[in-house]
């Protein structure tokens, strides 16, 4: 879903694409707070690979499920970081 924007993209697809990109950016921003350069790199590589492996997903329900999974990961990462402070 996060591939190239085409002229045939519906408004719903466009909005979902925005949600995916926002999630991706928020995860990468949160990873900046992770202590240790090797930990940051490992997490960034894992997130990038995960998003790339799902770039072909176009089914609305599947994208929603992936977004929910990604948001859960982001919240857990934030909770873990808040405990280390």
N, C-alpha and C positions, 0 to 999 in steps of 0.2 A: 504494500500500500504506500510505502514511503518512496517509491520510485519516482520517475519523471512525471510531471504534471502534464496531462493531456487535455485537449479541448473537449473531449468526451466525458470528462469527470463531472459527476453530479455534485450538487451542493453538499449532500450527505457525505459523499466520498471525500470531498475537499475538507469538510469539517473534521472527519475522522483522521485524515492525513495530518491536519494541524495538531490534533491530540497526540498522535504518534510522535511527531517531531518535538512537541513540547515536552513529552515524557522523556524522550532521548536526551534533550538538552538538560532537563532537570536532573536526570541521573548523572550525566557527565559533570554537572556543576557540583553535585553532592559528593562525587568521587574525589573532587579536589580537596575535600576536607579530610580524607582518609590519611592516617599517618603512614609514612614509609613509601618511598618512591616505587619499590617493587610491588607493593600491594596495590597502589594506584594503577600501575601499568597493567597488572594482571586483571583487575576489575574492568578497566577500560577496554582491554582486548576482548574479554568475555562478553561485555555488553555490546560492543560493535559486532562481534561474530553472531550473537543472538539476534540482533536486529537485522543483519544481513541475511541470515538464514530464513527469516520470515518476510522478506521484502516482497515475495511473490503472492502473499496471502491477500486475497481480494474479498473473500466472503465476510460480510458485515458481522455476523455472529462470531466468527473466528477472530476477527480484528478486535472486537469488544472483549473477548476472553483474554487475548494477549495483552490488551491495555490494562485489564484488571490485574493480570499477573504482574505486569511491569510496575503498576502503581503499588502493589503489595510489596514487591521487592524494594522499591524506593522508600516506602515507609519503614520497612524493617532496617534498611541501611541507615536511615536517619535516626531511628531509635538506638541502633548500635553505636552510632557516632556520639549521640548525646550521653550515653553511658560512659564513654571513654574520656569525657571532659571533666 
